[in-house]
């Protein structure tokens, strides 16, 4: 998907399993885009994130979300 995106340079593109934390596993996605203004960067980042979510949904991958329980004493 990243290699076919019209605003992403073909090289370098890195996708690496970077580390394990208390909240889950982290994946590093690294690439360059063909724009220099911040609003374009945000739009392309949002587009890539939505495409990643779409791929995860197609593959039936559910992400875990951090939860917390708070007890209040009376």
KEDRENDREN-256235 format. One record per residue: residue in one letter; x, y, z of N, C-alpha, C, O, CB in turn. Coordinates in steps of 0.1 Angstrom, whole numbers, plus 2048, in hexadecimal, padded with zeros to 3 digits. Glycine has a CB too. Example, Ala and Ser with C-alpha at 12.3 -4.5 7.8 and 13.67 -1.06 7.14 Angstrom:
BEGIN
A8847C784E87B7D384E8847DF84E88E7DF8558717D385A S8807EA8478897F584788180084F88680B85088D7FA839 
% end
This chain:
BEGIN
X8087F480080080080080980C8008068167F97F780080C X81380D80881C81980982381B7FC8248267F7826817814 X8288107F682F8117E98268167DD82C81B7D38358047E6 X8198147DE8108187D480A8267D680282B7CE80680E7D2 X80C82C7E28068397E580C8447DC8188447DB80883C7F4 X80484C7D68098567CD8118617D48198687CC7FD85D7C6 X8108637E181886E7E78248697EF82A8717F680F8767F0 X82785C7EF8328567F683D8527ED83B84B7E382D84A7FF X8498567F18558527E98578437EA85483D7F58628597EE X85B83D7E085C82E7E08678297E986681E7EE85F8297D1 X8728317EB87C82D7F48818397FC8818447F68888267EC X88583880888482C81087682B81787083581A88E82C81B X87181F81886581B81F86981082986D806825859817816 X86781383686A80984085D80684885680F84C87580D849 X85A7F984A8507F58538567EA85C8597DF8588437EF84C X8587EE86985F7E58728577E387F8517ED88486D7EA875 X8577D78848527D489285D7DA89B8687D489D8507C5894 X85A7E58A28647EC8A98667E88B78717E78BC8617FB8A8 X85B7E68BF85D7E28CD8507DE8D38457DF8CD8637EE8D5 X8517D88DF8467D48E78457DD8F384F7DF8FA8487C48EB X8397E18F68377EA90282C7E490B8267DA9078347F98FE X82A7EB91681F7E791E8117E89178087E191B81E7EF92B X8107F090E8047F39078027EB8FA7F87EB8F3802801904 X80C7E38F680B7DC8E98187DB8E18237DD8E78007E18E1 X8177D88D58227D78CC8227E48C38187E88BE8227CA8C3 X82E7E98C082F7F58B88357F28AB83F7EA8AA8388008C0 X8307F88A18357F689383980488E83280E88F82A7F0889 X84680588984B81188484881187584C80886E85A813887 X84281C87083F81E86184682A85D84383586283081E85E X85082985485983585185983684285C82D83A867832856 X85684283D85684582F85785482D85485C83684A83F828 X85A85882185B86681D84F86981484A86180C86886A816 X84A87681483F87A80C84488580284F88B80483387F814 X83C8887F88408927EE83C8A07F183B8A87E883B88D7E0 X8388A37FD8338B080183B8B580C8418AE8148248B0804 X83C8C380E8438C881983A8D082283F8D482D84E8D1813 X82E8D381F8258DB82881F8D183281B8C682F81B8E3820 X81C8D783E8178CF8498098CA8478068BE84A8188D7856 X8018D28417F38CD83E7F28C18357EA8B88367EA8D9839 X7FB8C182B7FC8B68218018A98297FC89E8278058B9815 X80B8AB8318108A083980589A84280488E84281C8A5842 X7FD8A28487F389D8517E88968487E388B84D7EC8A8858 X7E589B83D7DB8948347E088782F7D987D82F7D889D828 X7ED88682B7F38798277F486F8327F186383080187C820 X7F887483E7F986B84A7EB86684D7EA85A8507FF873856 X7E186E84D7D38698507CF85F8457C98558497C9875850 X7D28618397CE85882E7D584B8307CF84082F7D285E820 X7E284B8337E983E8367E48378427E282B8417F9841838 X7E183E84C7DB8388587CD8318557CB82685A7D9842864 X7C583884E7B883284A7BA8268417B381C8437B083C842 X7C48268387C781A8307CC80F8397C88038367D181D825 X7D48128437D980784C7CD8018537CC7F58557E380D856 X7C480A8587B880585F7AF7FC8567AA7F285A7B0810864 X7AE80084A7A77F88407AD7EA83E7A67E083D7A6800832 X7BA7EA83C7C17DD83B7BF7D48477BC7C88467D07DF838 X7C07DA8537BE7D285F7B07CD8607AE7C18647C17DB86B X7A67D585C7987D085C7967C58527907BB85578F7DC858 X79C7C684679B7BB83C7A17AE84179C7A383E7A27C082F X7AC7B08487B37A484E7AD79F85B7B27968617C27A784F X7A37A685F79C7A286C7A57A38787A579A88179679586B X7AD7AE8787B77B08837B07BA88C7AD7C58887C57B587E X7AF7B78997AA7C08A37B57C58AC7BE7BE8B079F7B98AC X7B57D28AE7C07D98B67BB7DA8C47AF7DC8C77C47E68B1 X7C47D78CD7C17D98DC7C27E78E07CB7EE8DB7CA7CF8E5 X7B97EC8E87BA7FA8ED7BD7F98FC7B87F19037AD8018EA X7C58039007C980490E7BD8079167B58109137D480F910 X7BB7FF9217B080292A7B58049387C080093C7A67F692A X7AD80A9407B180C94E7A480C95779A8119537B881A950 X7A580696379A80596C79D80E9787A880D97E7977F6970 X79481697B79681F98778B81C99177F81C98E79582E983 X79081999E7878179A97868239B17908299B578B80A9B1 X77A8279B57788339BD77282E9CA7678289CB76E83E9B6 X7798319D577482D9E376A8379E776B8439E678082C9ED X75F8319EE75583A9F375683CA0274E843A087478349F0 
% end
